[in-house]
Amino acid sequence: MKIFRNILVTALVLTLSVSAQAQLKVFAPDSTLLSFKTKHVEAEIMSESDSPAIFTYGFKNIGIRKVKIDRIMTSCSCAFAYCDKNVVKPGEEAQISVRFNPKDHPGKFDRKIFVYTDEGNDPAATLILSVNVENRMDVPDQYSISMGDIRLKSNVVKFRKGEAATASLSFMNVSGRSLKFDCDRALLPACLKFYAEPVRPLKDGVIKITYDPSKGMERDEMVILLQGLGGTPSNSSIKVILE
């Protein structure tokens, strides 16, 4: 009876071991030989009319044997990837470059890059390229300043110091959707009021900025930070100058 019980225990352990190995094969992790500086690159906002851009992923062979890069595949024909070395020796560094063409690919999405080596049939690494491509359209030349979902003629307004007034900035909605945005109210100086009218796709709109010196907290130069446009803070601001 004791012998039979030992046999059952041994069989159970072997079964669990085989199952675990099978799961490891199905959910194979990335290669332990290739160490990447980053596996996820977020591109700056692009337009369909932009030229193709190249993004790089540096890595190092941290193993004790050389690794051959068999092939590199991408999840979309808009991205073409290649490695600067076919064989990477132990301790050696290499670089994978991805050439992304935004033409006819508007929207926000991720593109995956699969790196295959002589280690096996599974990808040795899966890289990600996150892109945000604006719709291609004929934007008048005067709308030369890009801020995510809008283009402006100017991002600077000027007032005479001590004289209440309202200034307007013209913009165009280039997002392909109806747009309503605001500014960061917590950072808006008390002497300024901000209003941006809702606007439909490909239509012009107006931003109105009112200066009231009686409210105080004014400075010779102030910044209004826009929100809801999909751009970075450094690329989403209007400067107010008091002369």
WOPEQUI-V932312 format. One record per backbone hydrogen bond with DSSP energy under -1.0 kcal/mol. NH is the residue of the N-H (numbers start at 1). CO is the residue of the C=O. If there is no record, write none. Layout:
BEGIN
nh=NH co=CO
nh=NH co=CO
END
This chain:
BEGIN
nh=5 co=1
nh=6 co=2
nh=7 co=3
nh=8 co=4
nh=9 co=5
nh=10 co=6
nh=11 co=7
nh=12 co=8
nh=13 co=9
nh=14 co=10
nh=15 co=11
nh=16 co=12
nh=17 co=13
nh=18 co=14
nh=19 co=15
nh=20 co=16
nh=21 co=17
nh=22 co=18
nh=23 co=19
nh=24 co=20
nh=25 co=21
nh=26 co=22
nh=27 co=23
nh=31 co=124
nh=35 co=60
nh=37 co=58
nh=41 co=128
nh=43 co=130
nh=46 co=132
nh=48 co=134
nh=50 co=47
nh=53 co=100
nh=55 co=98
nh=57 co=96
nh=59 co=94
nh=60 co=35
nh=61 co=92
nh=62 co=33
nh=67 co=88
nh=69 co=86
nh=70 co=116
nh=71 co=116
nh=73 co=114
nh=75 co=112
nh=79 co=76
nh=80 co=99
nh=82 co=97
nh=84 co=95
nh=88 co=67
nh=91 co=61
nh=92 co=89
nh=94 co=59
nh=96 co=57
nh=97 co=82
nh=98 co=55
nh=99 co=80
nh=100 co=53
nh=101 co=78
nh=105 co=102
nh=107 co=133
nh=109 co=131
nh=111 co=129
nh=113 co=127
nh=114 co=73
nh=115 co=125
nh=116 co=71
nh=118 co=68
nh=124 co=115
nh=125 co=115
nh=127 co=113
nh=128 co=39
nh=129 co=111
nh=130 co=41
nh=131 co=109
nh=133 co=107
nh=134 co=46
nh=139 co=137
nh=143 co=140
nh=144 co=142
nh=145 co=152
nh=147 co=150
nh=149 co=229
nh=150 co=147
nh=151 co=172
nh=152 co=145
nh=153 co=170
nh=157 co=239
nh=159 co=241
nh=163 co=160
nh=165 co=211
nh=167 co=209
nh=169 co=207
nh=171 co=205
nh=172 co=151
nh=173 co=203
nh=174 co=149
nh=179 co=199
nh=182 co=227
nh=184 co=225
nh=185 co=183
nh=187 co=184
nh=192 co=189
nh=193 co=210
nh=195 co=208
nh=197 co=206
nh=199 co=179
nh=202 co=173
nh=203 co=200
nh=205 co=171
nh=207 co=169
nh=208 co=195
nh=209 co=167
nh=210 co=193
nh=211 co=165
nh=212 co=191
nh=215 co=212
nh=216 co=213
nh=222 co=240
nh=224 co=238
nh=226 co=236
nh=227 co=182
nh=235 co=232
nh=236 co=233
nh=238 co=224
nh=239 co=155
nh=240 co=222
nh=241 co=157
nh=242 co=220
nh=243 co=159
END
